[in-house]
Amino acid sequence: MRLVLVLAAGLLAAGTALAKDPGPGGRLAAACALCHGSAGRPASAAVSAIAGMPKSEFVARMNAFRDGTRPATVMHQIAKGYDAREIELLAAWFAALPKEAR
Amino acid sequence: MKTFDRRDFLKLGGAAAALSAAGCATTGAKARVVVIGGGFGGATAAKYIRLWDPAIEVVLVEREEAFTSCPISNLVLGGFTGMDTVRHGYGGLQRYGVQVVRDEAVAVDPAKKTVRLRRGGDLAYDRLVVSPGIDFTYGDVQGYEAAMQSGRVLHAWKAGAQTVALRRQLEDMRDGGVYILSIPTAPYRCPPGPYERASVVAAYFKAAKPRSKVLVLDANPDVTSKGGLFKAAWKDLYGGILEYRGNAKAVGVDAGGGTVRLEVEDVKGDVLNVVPPQRAGDIAVQAGLVTHNNRWCDVDWRSMESKAAPGVHLLGDATLSAPGMPKSASMANNHAKIAAAAVIEQLSGRAPQPLKIINTCYSFVSGSDGIRVSSVHQWDEAQKTLLAVKGAGGVSAARSAAEGNYAWNWARTIWADSLG
């Protein structure tokens, strides 16, 4: 029984550490996880890690993808699907994520 | 932290009744969500519900011990990677507190809100997520089931044992042989998948048995996805190896004679890879979730809730696709996030909010070079569905090794996003 309680507490702690109320920014950002990872950290260095990226840099990059001034293989096509309000939401969400895995 | 081993799966699997009895009262969970099917849709839904609201108990019912990814499995057929690359365990989901029950859901009672398990009794739920994948309508191709039972004709359109068997057939085929890939009428799982398969098998032949041929018999009038990019690769890389025929629908197969029967002629081959027409997976049929043409399941795209059964969310390839939306792993993964957000809202008595999502599908045209198609989909209040955002999305400028690298990053990242 004690083991079960310890196990349950362990699961709960793990869940709490990983869990975060996503709010509108987190829900919108979840679609980016296909290539950029669940927490803004992709599986390889081929793709930009966006966790912890300063908000202003994220917004500038997305705008540069949108207007074609930043070269890209795919992001110029994806960025055009998001408006200024949505880019702000995404920027704030990713800026608040830790750069390194906890 | 303790991770569950196989014995724990089995214990849980035989203990649906115990899980039900434990219920919300003793665990303190505010509700229980049962998820049927641990593919890109179901696994992602289970994870994200726990990630976004750990107060909800999540039980994932999956009949296989491990997940086998269809994306990248064509590279296994070409001999460019192994099955271990595409097989992934469910251990990662337990980090989020998902309870994985290894059993098969055989029936759903939406009125009583229970799922019947093959081995373990009934499982009660507050909301249900069904991610059934596809099954085949074998009867559409005369002689198919007998030919498949004999092991002579394979689809390998669910990655797993058939992938291994088809690779074996390709290895055993004589140099100078003909590999036939028959593609069903759209919609089917993974629109570019057949053309990727034809390409990487041609790459294998070119290197290992260059007198051999890939013959693509497509029921559709033309290549259904990334047509320009695939055809350029075929012309540049596989001239004399790969032949494509549109409007070539397989209506029958004869394993003994080694023939695929089209409407007007019979075509002979050495390896017969006939992919039959598809529909929503069996459990969706059983649960009464199929609404369209006896094949697909219509949903409310704000919540992924079934149009046929309130309280039941339906994800992935089994959906009646929204306009311009492919049956892809990326879409199933993002359907799951719509459903996760909706489930959390609905369990709190709030209305689900529409969610904008992205599709990105990479394909290999050789062992190393990739191509891609992307789109962004958002809720349209007038048409009450998800529509592709105009001006966004598109395909790769050209095939490249860089796109191949991005394809591998996509695969590894979506596996981690879906499975923990």
Interface residues (C-beta under 8 A of the other chain):
Chain A: L7 G10 L11 L12 A14 G15 T16 L18 A19 K20 D21 P22 P24 G26 R27 L28 A30 A31 C32 A33 L34 C35 H36 G37 S38 P42 A43 S44 A46 V47 T73 V74 Q77 I78 A79 K80 G81 Y82 E86
Chain B: M1 K2 Y48 R50 L51 W52 D53 P54 Q94 R95 Y96 G97 S330 N333 N334 K337 A341 Q353 L355 K356 I357 I358 T360 R372 S374 S375 V376 Q378 V389 G391 A392 G393 G394 S396 A397 S400 A402 E403 N405 Y406 W408 N409 W410 R412 T413 I414 W415 A416 D417
